[in-house]
Amino acid sequence: MTVEQTQQQIRGALSRQRQYFSEGNTLDFAIRERYLSDLERALMAHKGVILNVLQTDLNKPAVEAFLAEYYFLLQEIRLVKKSLKKWLKPKKVSSPIYFQPCRSEICSEPYGVVLVVAPWNYPIQLALAPLVSAIAAGNTVVLKPSELATASEELLVKLLASVFPPELVHVQTGGVDVSAALLAENFDFIFFTGSTEVGKIVAAKAAESLTPCVLELGGKCPCVVDSTADIKLAAGRILAGKFFNGGQTCFAPDFVVVHESVKDALVSAMQCELEKVPWHLEMAHVINDRHYQRLSKFLEGLSDEQIVCSGEDDRSACKMAPRLVIGIDWDHCLLKEEVFGPILPVVSYRCESDLIEKLRELTDPLALYLFSESKVFCQKIQQSKRSGAVCINDTMKQSSNIELPFGGVGESGNGRYRGKFGVRAFSYERAVVRRGKLGARWMDLKPPYGELFPWLERFMR
């Protein structure tokens, strides 16, 4: 398909969706709930296919694919269906006495035609979770799945076409040129999940037309272990979070910074964990060779003593064994760039002031992980470093609870979604005031004002 044909296809889809939305077809709660139920049934009917395409694209273990990209979506759909009317019920607020009789309320309204751009690391979940929120809020959706996860992309096209009419949900496939063509159009709202670098491009394009957007980005999520931490517990939970999905999770612990007094103990405990748990046998592969090469460059110049590895690499299959990197300082490239793979660098700190200074030099992450038995320490670090979320004595759990908002701050993104926060993200608050025929005439505020001003000064203080 030529660039012109792609642009025509996009504009045609947008035109149909704008007309569909303007005619009020998305506003009926019963229709929204019906489509969400249809999607739920389609997911259940395609469970095996979903697990298979995720295995094809990323070699995801069935357990990880089931929990993160299938069951998680079902739970969110069910929560939204159960609570949607309550979340979107107009909220009555008080009105000034001199407006009476009057009713003032806040209504949640859909934006209109929205663009959802999904990434490759969770190609099903991160495409459908925002789509669920968008449909629930009453929008139409143009979805751009990642072209890197080709099997998932193909499934999304077929699955969504079986559930939604194209004037409600349109799936636009293609590469970078298609993404650029989509961003060249005027949407009412944009939801983007991906890298910070691309997020800046999306934000700049959205700013040209003053289009509101939510950006779910990444960053280096620190994992701090202090001298009071349960070392064995920390080792197991850090590695479980890091190597889930082969380390290709935007809110995974990106590096560990541990107090120097317990560094050796932590490294030893993590080494034992690597030897005990067969991650190298059941772990997602790197998405493609380009990313495999990017990760390999991180390891250049390191000695065998600096790498603690479990298993063998297989570049032909984009399989990279999980490993720790020790004996590096804060100037190493592993501490400068987001890793996004099964490599976990470990550095140490001497005192809290040095730790806080180092953390403040980093961009604000999606998550901050703290392992400590000291509430005072956790509170101090939490107050010293901004992050989208904080998780204490575990990893990843803050993003597994659909009752909590998910999102970043600063370079890790803006906006929140999941559950009711997702429905809010795809809605805007509209003030509505209804006044009765009776009431104070002077509030019509029209000349001649006569003695009105002295009266106002006297009584409106």
Secondary structure, 3 states (H helix, E strand, C coil): CCHHHHHHHHHHHHHHHHHHHHCCCCCCHHHHHHHHHHHHHHHHHCHHHHHHHHHHHHCCCHHHHHHHHHHHHHHHHHHHHHHHHHHHCCEEECCCHHHCCEEEEEEEEECCEEEEECCCCCCCHHHHHHHHHHHHHCCEEEEECCCCCHHHHHHHHHHHHHHCCCCCEEECCCCHHHHHHHHCCCCCEEEEECCHHHHHHHHHHHHHCCCCEEEECCCCCEEEECCCCCHHHHHHHHHHHHHHHHHCCCCCCCEEEEECCCHHHHHHHHHHHHHHCCCCCCCCCCCCHHHHHHHHHHCCCCCHHHEEECCCCEHHHCECCCEEECCCCCCCHHHCCCCCCCEEEEEEECCHHHHHHHHHHCCCCCEEEEECCCHHHHHHHHHHCCCCEEEECCCCHHHCCCCCCECCCHHHEECCECHHHHHHHCEEEEEEEEECCCCCHHHHCCCCCCCHHHHHHHHCC
